[in-house]
């Protein structure tokens, strides 16, 4: 009966839900990290915003789920990159496109995919500065494992859409299967390498807290309660604050999913980093780390591995263009915690003060990466990382109030090398 109830309410369009007014603890105080020496831009490439892939027309639904007369776009836009991993060839990457057009209800016709891209970065030695799209993995649920109605419920292929899940992070495990972090549940989602869902979405435990699970306002169980407009939601996590970041250890046997927002009852600005054992498919209940935002209004964009202990985190404000003031990458050590369980932060890159001595990006000797959402980082080697933005198609503001944001890719040389573990970085055959 519970499954039937969830399926019956999933398609209902509800008004915005108000987050629970649970009391908020005081923010954790931690000394601000010292500024890092400037990183250097050594590669730069751009995917134009109006880039489309095969598929049905899209963008026909409004933010409340009502249907417009015609779709806005002729096909599926290739946009909003929320995570990046190494691709099937040495010159390629997999990039995860998030839920679509901004919320659950206007993304009904947006198909969830992992695209393969082939950049040709502009470097001091030349290069076109372009990004080519070279196919995709279509995420789908042919076995009907999702315990609520999906948009393509009664179709054979059962493609997944941005109204079903808001996917924001992904990694490969040691067996080559895919693990994605979702924000609507939040859930962990397990797919095979061809994009087929392998099991029901895995809920997020609250461990000793009440309620027993972490749930956003878009969680099917919360939607099933159908609160009246303006009434408080039973959710204990704000909307769009689920698993924005996720990394695996170098052996790819352990996952570290990271929430973008604070769970009700946690200190304001404290973000949970969970531990998930791939073999048992269980959360490790005695291990919980907390990441301290430099300001509770900030968000994280991604978590990625350096070695068994150290990871990189993108932290950003929510402004763009000239208003952008905080876009940084920090290094954390998951096994060095303070007495309250918080990791310590060391600044690695200030994305608003990048050295560009060869003017690869065309903005002069100092390059700013001032997009509202910067959600992709990947370690190439001890001295080099890749960073990309989520352009929130067809959003504007990063490069001008009337200019559509593109997907930009940066190759950055770090001022201080990382201690990169074996198995992290470019595959051996690609170096």
Number of C-alpha atoms within 10 A of each C-alpha: 6 11 13 11 15 20 19 14 18 21 17 13 14 17 15 15 23 17 19 16 12 11 11 14 13 11 16 18 10 14 8 11 13 10 12 17 16 21 23 23 25 22 24 26 24 21 20 16 21 14 16 15 15 12 13 13 16 22 22 19 21 15 16 14 20 12 15 11 8 12 15 12 14 15 18 21 24 25 28 30 27 28 33 26 22 21 15 11 11 14 12 19 20 22 26 28 27 28 30 30 26 18 20 21 24 23 26 27 25 28 25 28 25 24 22 23 21 17 22 19 21 21 19 13 8 11 15 13 19 17 20 15 17 13 14 20 16 16 22 22 22 19 14 18 12 19 15 21 20 22 18 18 17 10 9 11 14 18 22 27 26 27 26 29 25 30 29 27 32 31 22 21 20 15 11 12 16 20 24 24 27 30 29 27 30 31 25 21 21 23 19 15 15 14 22 22 23 19 14 16 18 17 17 19 18 15 15 9 13 12 13 11 17 22 29 27 26 28 21 23 21 18 21 17 12 15 16 11 12 11 13 15 23 21 25 22 26 23 23 22 23 29 33 29 28 26 24 27 21 20 14 17 16 21 23 25 29 28 30 29 26 24 25 21 14 19 18 21 26 25 24 23 24 22 21 20 14 17 10 9 12 11 20 14 13 8 11 15 22 25 25 22 24 22 15 17 12 18 25 28 30 30 30 26 25 29 19 18 14 19 21 23 27 25 24 27 23 19 18 21 17 14 14 18 15 20 28 23 25 19 22 24 18 20 14 14 15 12 7 9 16 24 21 21 22 18 18 26 25 19 24 18 18 20 21 22 14 15 18 22 22 11 10 13 16 17 20 21 23 25 32 25 26 31 28 27 27 24 24 20 20 17 16 21 18 19 22 26 26 25 25 25 21 16 19 19 19 24 17 12 13 10 13 19 26 25 24 24 22 22 24 25 23 19 15 15 12 19 12 20 18 13 14 21 22 14 14 10 6 9 9
